[in-house]
Each structure stands twice: as structure tokens, then as C-alpha cells.
Amino acid sequence: MLSYTRYDKDRQAFSDKGHVKAQTMVYPELFSVRPEQLDFTVIDEEEQKKQDYTYGIDRTVKVEVARLKDKLSFTAQERFRHPKFIDYQDVTITEWNNNSNLPSELYKIHADLFVYGYYDPVTDNLIEAIVFHVSPFKMMLAQGKINYFRGCNQKNQSFITVKFDALKKSGLVVFHRRWGFP
């Protein structure tokens, strides 16, 4: 039995393509800025893995804001799924790695924002994306104020799912858009 979750190059390539699309389809609208006002910090692969595995941070984006002396910095955890999952209309967050008996994303995440979307590799477009605040989300979980469900994936990780509607009702959503199928 594995004591860790195996790195998957194909999954990483899929996520990277989703991120590239999010740079133009999500982030400018999320921050109400032009794309050139965004700076996606590039770090080396080892540092990126450390941030993801330790703090649940996939990306850092700096936003140029009129009348401020410097850019504001935001961290994001990103998750992109295949279109076949779009009917679920829920966000999945890994909770526990049952192979290693260690905590997973839910307990590690320090990102400001959670960017979740359905990416279609055939058309190279996002079909739908939702973004919500992480810290208030964790507070609502702690207070029992948001409904969630449990599951276990093929990697032997337990996870929770939260419906888009529950996130919206809680006031956590800062961006949601469905572009639809091409």
C-alpha cells in the first residue's frame, strides 16, 4: 500500500492548462481589472510543490490597483475538473490521505481564494468556474454553518463536497460564471 499520493504528470498538465485559461477567463473579471494588471508569480517547481503540499497554495497573483503604491497579493488553490463532472455542481476538497494516515488539503490550506472550474481539453476552454473565500469557508465549517457531504476517491483519499448553492447561500462566492458548452 502507498504511504503517499502518487504525483500524476497528466493530471498536472490538465491543471496547468486550466490555470492558463483562468488567467484570462476568471482572474481579470474576478478582480475587475484588465489582464495586464495581473502578475502571476512564477516560482521554481520545488517551491511550487512545497507551497501546494504544505499550505494548499497553487498560485500567487498580484493585482495592480489604481492609486495604490504596489500590487496587492492573493494566493489561490486551484482545482480543475473534466466536463463530465459538471452536473454535480459541487466543490471537492480532499480531507485525509488514508494511505499515509495524514491530513490532506482541507487541513493544510492557507490560500486566500479557492478557484474551482470545469476545463474542457478538447476545446481548450473553461466551461464554468466558481471562486470563494477560504478562511471564512473554514470558519463556517467549524461553526457547522455550511452543509457538506463525504466521499472517498480512487487514490484512497477521503474528501468533502460542498454544493455551489451552499457556497452562494453562505455569501462566500466572489465569482461564478458559466460560459457553457461550445
Secondary structure, 3 states (H helix, E strand, C coil): CCCCCCCCHHHHHHHHHHHHHHHHHCHHHHHCCCHHHEEECCCCHHHHHHHHHHHCCCEEEEECCCCCCCCEEEEEEEEEECHHHHHHCEEEEEEEECCCCEECHHHHCCCCEEEEEEEECCCCEEEEEEEEEHHHHHHHHHHCCCCCEEEECCCCEEEEEEEHHHHHHCCCEEEEEECCCC
